[in-house]
Amino acid sequence: MSSKSNKRAPTTATQRLKQDYLRIKKDPVPYICAEPLASNILEWHYVVRGPEKTPYEGGYFHGKLMFPREFPFKPPSIYMITPNGRFKCNTRLCLSITDFHPDTWNPAWSVSTILTGLLSFMVEKGPTLGSIETSDFTKRQLASQSWTFNLKDKVFCDLFPDVVDEIRQKQKLREDLNPRSHALPLPDVVPDGETYNAQNGFPVFNGHPPLPDGAGHPPGLQQANRNQGLLGGALANLFVIVGFAAFAYTVKYVLRSIAQE
């Protein structure tokens, strides 16, 4: 941390943020990691890992905290950078722990408290200034796309190298399991009865992923279809034979009746 940045940030804010940094390293916030800029301790960046059993599961959501020079006596502003389906990107969020509500701010609240409050509000559905309404499918879709989005962000990559490695390992695993996953676009519309698989970013129909174009069906299904086709053809032939026999019998009966007359 440069001496220049320390001159810009008041001693009280600097000392308090250093204490909060040590505290968050010793006792991390669940699902969240955070780092201040080396050039400016008043700007922190965070990453939220989408909690399990939520539409954000599997996603990595990057954002930033901007602390005022009067911190901790005044609250910070909070921004989300990664598209997430819950908050607008690069927009100040109106939460009780932000500068939108200085009257409810408590100077005893730490960076950990702020990030815990952010996560709590993220997984809820209450509206506020800076929030948006999207379907759970959209949130899962954005969670899947967050990997690539974040890797293009230099600040993200510089501040969170461990998270970058984690994402790249997951990308490799995804491609190993499904080599076509990086080439297939995500769908925009989910038909009725379709659920979304956030693990690999593809839709799941009634619990089973759709087969790629040109791919064969499972052997059991192939055999069942083949048997069904053979049975249908045999029945059709039988009906034709029976029809001809009935027609021939009718013609024979009519000719015999005419001869007798």
N, C-alpha and C positions, 0 to 999 in steps of 0.2 A: 504494500500500500504506500503510495507516494506521499511525501510531505506536503505536496501541493494540494492534494485532496483533503488532507487534515486541516489545512488552513481554511479551506472553503467550508468545511463542516465544523460547527461549534463543538467545543470540547464535550459538553454534556451529551449531545447527540452521538458523537463518536464513541465515547466511553460506554454509553448505554447499548449501542448497536454491537460493539465488540463483545460485551457481556452476553447479549442475546445470541450472538454467533457461537460463542463457546457453549452456551446452554443447548442450542439446537443440535450441535455436534455431539454433545454428551447424551442428550435425550431427544432423538429425532422425532419429528411429527409423523404419525402413521400416514403412509402413502405420499409423503411430500419431502422433497429435499430443496434446499435454498442456498444461494451463494450471493454475496455482494460483489459488485464490480471492483476490481483492484484499483481502478482510477477514481472511484467515487463510492464511498461507503453508504451514501444516502440512496443509492439505487441497488436494489436487490432483485435477483431473478429466482424464480422457483419452478419446480416441475411437479405436477400432480400425476401420480399413477392412478389410473381409473380403478376404483375399488371393485372387488368381486361382487357379483350379483347386482350390478348397476349397469345402465346403458353405456357407461364410460369404461367398462372393463376392457383391459388390453390396450387402452390409449395412454399417451403421454402428453400432458397439457402444460405448455410453457407460458409463463406470465411474469409480471414484474411488480414490485412494490417501490413506490417513490416516496421517500420519507422527507418531511419538511425539516428545515433547519432547527425548528423549535421542538422536534421530537425529543423526549416522549410526551411533551405537554400538548402536542397536536398530533392528530392521526395521519397515517399515510394515505396515499391514493393507490388503488389496485387496478391492474390491467390484465386482461387475458390476451395472449398473442396467438396461440394455436386455435384454429377453428374447432369448436366443441359442441355446438348446438344448445348451449345453456346461456352463454354470455356473448355479447358482441365483442369483436376483436379490436384491440387498440383503442378501447373506450373506457373512461373512468367508470368504475362500477359503484353503484349506490348501495352500500351495505352499512350496517350499524357500526362497523369497525373501520370505516373509511372517513375521508375528509368531507364527505357529504353530510355526516352527522357528528360534528365536533361536540355537540351538546351531550352525546351519549358516550363519548370517548373516555376511557379510564387510563391514566398514565401508567398504571401498574401492568397494563397489558403488554406482552412481549411479542416479538416476531412469531414465536410459536403459537401464541394465542390468536394472532391475526390469521395465520395460515390455517389453523384448525377451524376458525369461523368461516373462512372462505370455502373449505372443503364441505363443511356442514351445509352451507347454503347451496353449493353446487349440486349436491345430490338431492336437494329438495326441489319443489316445483313452484314455489312462491314467486310471483313477478316482482320486479323492481326496475329502477332505471338502469339500463345497460343489459338487462336480461332479454332473452328471446324465447319463443315457444317453438319447439320442433318435436317430431315424433321420436320415439325410442329407436326406431330403425335408423333415422338420420344420425342420431347420436352414436350409434354403433358404427355406422359407416364412417363418420368423422374420426372416431377412435382408431379405426383401422388405417385411415389415411394419415393420421398424426405422425406415424413413424417417418414417412418420407418427408412430410412437411418440416418437421423439426431438424432433420439432418441437413436441410438447406440453409439453416439459420446459423451464422458464424458464432454469434454470442452464445447460443445454446450449446454448440459443439465445444467452444472454449471453456465454458463454465462447468459443463457436466460430461466430462469424458467417460466416466463410468456408465452413465445412462446411454451415451452414444454406443458404447460397446455392447450394452445389453440389447439395444434395439437392433443392432447389426446382427447379433447372434440369432435373434428371433426372426429377422428377415431371412437369414440363411436357412434356418430350420423350416420356415414357411415354404421357401422355394424348393427345398429338398423333398418336402412332403407333396408339394404340388408345383411342378416346374412351370406350369402355365399361369400361375397366380399373378406373376408380375406383368403378364401380357393381357389379361382379361380385365376390362373395365368393370367398375362396380355398377350395379343396376341403380336406376333412379327411382323406380316404382316397385313396390312389393305387392304381388298379387295376394288375394285373400288366401288364408291358410298357410302363408309362407312365413317362416321365422328366419332371423338373421344370425349367422354364425360369425361372431366377432373374432374367432381365433384365426380364420384364414381369409376373412373378408368376402365370403361368398354366401349366397342365399341357400337355405336348407328347406326342402320341400317335405313336409310331414316327417321331419327327422332325418331325411336322407339327402345328401347333396346331389344336385343334378349332374347327369353325365355330360362330358364335353361333346361338342358337335362331332359326329363321326365315330364316337366311341361305342363299343358294343354293350349290351346289357349283361348282367350277371348270368353265368351258365344256367342256373336253375330257371331263371326267367326266360332265357332263350329257349330252353327245352319245353317249358310250359306253352310258350307262344307257338312253337313248332307243332306240338301235339294238338293244340287248339286249331291250328290251320289245317292239319291233316283231317281232323274230325269233321270240320266244317266242309271240306271238299268232298269227303265220302258221303255225307248227308245230302249234299247238293246232287251228286251223281245218282244217288238212290232215288231221289225225288224225280229226276229226269226219266230213269228207267221205268219207274212205276207209272209215270204219266204216259209214256209211249205204250206200255202194255194195256193200260185202260183204254187209250184211244183205239188201239188195234182191236181189242175185244168189242168195243162199241161198233166199229165199222163192220166187223164180221157178223155181229148180231143183226145189224140193219140189212145187210145183203141177204142173209138167210131168210129174214122175214119177207123180203121182196120176192124171193124165189118161191116160197111156199104159196104166196098169193097168185 
